[in-house]
Amino acid sequence: MKDDIERVKPTNPECPFCPGAHLSSDWQGYVVVLNPERSEISSILNIERAGNYALKVNVR
């Protein structure tokens, strides 16, 4: 599992769409949206852009 987490760690700790918003390394799942216009999950999560998204971020 640690290898899987290492693969999805970002190289830049900032959101490419929200400059200034820092990313967390403490999350518990993610979803990949390829086509938000046709995705039921993107509708539920209010995702408008294709990309990788954390499902639960733990704030400490």
N, C-alpha and C positions, 0 to 999 in steps of 0.2 A: 504494500500500500504506500509506503514512503516513496518508492520509485515513481508511482503514479502522481503523487503530490509534487515531487520535484519536476516532473514534466510540464505541469501546468503553472508553475510559478512564473510570474512575469519578470522580465529583465528590467523593466522600468517601473518603479513603484508609484506610477501615476496613471489615472484613467485617461486613455487617449481622447475620450469624448468630453471629459470634465476636468480640464487642467486645474490643478490645485487640490483636487480630491485624491487623497492617498488611498492606495489599495491595502487590504488586509491579507496577512498570510494565515489567518485563523478563520477558516471557513469549513463547512461540512458537506458540500456538494455543489455541483455546477450543472448548468444546462448550456448546450450549444444551439444557437438559433441561426439557421442558414438563410431562411426566407421568412422574415417576420410578417409579411403580408398574408402568407398562407398558413402560418403556424397557429394552432390552437393554444399552445403553451405561451407563445408571445402575447396573445390576446389576454390571457389570464394574468400574466405578469406585467402587462403594460410595457412590453419591449418593442421599440420601434426600429432598432438597428440590428443588423446581423452581428453576431459575436458570441463570446463566452461570458457567462454570467454566474456569479455565486448565488446559491440558493439560500444559504444561511451564513451570516457573518457574525462571529462572536466578538463583542466589544468588551474589552477589559479595562 
